[in-house]
Amino acid sequence: MKIKDPTPLLSDWKAPEIIDRKEQIKRLKELCINHLLDERIHGFIFIYGPSGSGKTFVTRKLIEDNYDSIKRHLPNFDYFYINMGDYEVPSTFSLWSTIAFNLRKYLPIKSSKFGLIEDIPLRGWAHDDYLDVVKEIVKKKNLTILVVIDEINKMVEKAKSPEILYKLSQVYTEFREYSSYVGLCFIGISNDFKLYAKLEDRIRDRFFGTIHFSDYNFSDLLDILKLHARYSLEEGSYTDEDLVQVVKKVFETSTSARRVKKVLYHLALLSEGDKLDITLLDKAMNEMRKDFLMEIIYSLPYHQKLALKSVLVRHEYLKKIKKIKRRGISRFVNTLPTRDSIYSIYTNLCKEVGEKPKTYRTYFDMIDELERKGLVRLGIVHSKGMTTIVNPVDPDLIKLLVERSLE
């Protein structure tokens, strides 16, 4: 048995130490922790960097390690972690309804707007109702609330505008005249490391501070893997050279600590006997890739899943047509996976499951989003003019994962 505890190789494990990231820790202490220890609310902090660069781990660990100290200074301090990737609709409505729902433990209160509030539903109210109730609870109970919003870039993508970041940064100022320590403060974490460069100066100027997480280098990834291997694998089941080979393989295409850990996890599962079998590294890489594709597909909104399935259905149909054409039959049948032909499949799939199809334009937006996520590949062919075609990146694997996610 090579794995004594799989948790350290999975993404949600809180490691006892942080590799590298000294500058980011120092900056987060200056902007967040020290302000709370001084009994002051800070403004909106924007953290950005590539996926797997330690943004969430470092932020949560620093807050949770200092939680008791902050509570001694601010007895009414509370902290919520919200990942917008968990929502089918990652909107500000989802954010405020979740925050309000988490504040139910401070009820009942007498609200100037709603009267006596004894409970808060997770859904059913208007967006502004949730926002107003959150503000009233915070003021009436003298609360200091820190909200970490992970994958905040998904909210921006959903809104199709970074204006929501500006509005979140304004919330801090609404409490300034009321108290120096009562209010809401936010840390937004973006996996879209290009988002910050796209922001207008007026939005950047509203941020209390920004923290950039750069890619890990080879040495960092190796140190991270050594740490996690020590806590997860049986002693003597691996060598340092095994870990070097794992990092080398992953580093060819990615600098993500999550991917390095997942590959080691799958390598340990695949290996028979008491030792890691490094010859199975390619298979472990494939299993890791399946895991990440599954995460992406499972997190897709329902209609994006239907759109992806329509691409797969068209792909399967064209495979059959090409076989027929090779036998000299139906030579004039269109064998191009055009967006128009796929849209009609999508509308039929919607009817089968009782959903109202999205508009033609919205469907194309969904296809573009699927390309950004690496699930489909767009191309241009010249057939009676320019025509856009859509193909699945890995049809057999994606088909399996899409069917599972729609069950």
Sequence and secondary structure as in RCSB ss.txt:
>XXXX:A:sequence
MKIKDPTPLLSDWKAPEIIDRKEQIKRLKELCINHLLDERIHGFIFIYGPSGSGKTFVTRKLIEDNYDSIKRHLP
NFDYFYINMGDYEVPSTFSLWSTIAFNLRKYLPIKSSKFGLIEDIPLRGWAHDDYLDVVKEIVKKKNLTILVVID
EINKMVEKAKSPEILYKLSQVYTEFREYSSYVGLCFIGISNDFKLYAKLEDRIRDRFFGTIHFSDYNFSDLLDIL
KLHARYSLEEGSYTDEDLVQVVKKVFETSTSARRVKKVLYHLALLSEGDKLDITLLDKAMNEMRKDFLMEIIYSL
PYHQKLALKSVLVRHEYLKKIKKIKRRGISRFVNTLPTRDSIYSIYTNLCKEVGEKPKTYRTYFDMIDELERKGL
VRLGIVHSKGMTTIVNPVDPDLIKLLVERSLE
>XXXX:A:secstr
  BS SGGGSTT   SS  S HHHHHHHIIIIIHHHHTT     EEEE  TTSSHHHHHHHHHHHTHHHHHHH T
TEEEEEEEGGG SS SHHHHHHHHHHHGGGG  EEETTTEEE    SSSS HHHHHHHHHHHHHHTT EEEEEEE
TTHHHHHHHTSTHHHHHHHHHGGGGTTT SSSEEEEEEEES TTHHHHS HHHHTT SEEEE     HHHHHHHH
HHHHHHHB TTS  HHHHHHHHHHHHTT   HHHHHHHHHHHHHH  TTS  GGGHHHHHHHHHHHHHHHHHHTS
 HHHHHHHHHHHHHHHHHHHHHHHHHTTS TTS    BHHHHHHHHHHHHHHHT     HHHHHHHHHHHHHTTS
EEEEEEESSSEEEEEEESSHHHHHHHHHHHH 
